[in-house]
Amino acid sequence: MNVSLVNQEKYFREFDISFSGIVKEKIHISNGAGIVTLDVSTSDTDTYDVRNEYKSYLCIIQDKKAEVIMNRLFLIRINDSLVIDSNEKKIKLYRDGLIEECWGFQLPVNSTFFYTFVRWKHKL
């Protein structure tokens, strides 16, 4: 199996999963980037896991939990809501029912070194 760093443009063009959830944990890895754990409220799929296909990826989903690999951890608080919208290719951050931030899909760091730490920190 060839596990490779992802071509972000191709990856996000093919990424067609939308989901939302409540932030339950933040794990800092490097330079404001890391893993945000969500209790999933809504999702197009029950399971999404491409760790065996790619070294870098946006998220893992299983058992009504999601781990989203992202930057901007400093903006996110426990109990915020995140919406990952594959139609708009955006991540939306809600706090107290109001949109706080919105940004386009992007992998925080597309490096083997960063994702080695991400894999060590995954709980899913």
Buried (B, 14 or more C-beta within 10 A) or exposed (E): EEEEBBEBEEBBEEBEBBBBBBBEBBBEBBEEBBBBBBEBEEBEEEEBBBBEEBBBBBBBBBEEBBBBBBBBBEBBEEEBBBBBBBEEEEBBBBBEEEEBBEEEBBBBBBBEEBBEBBEEBBEB
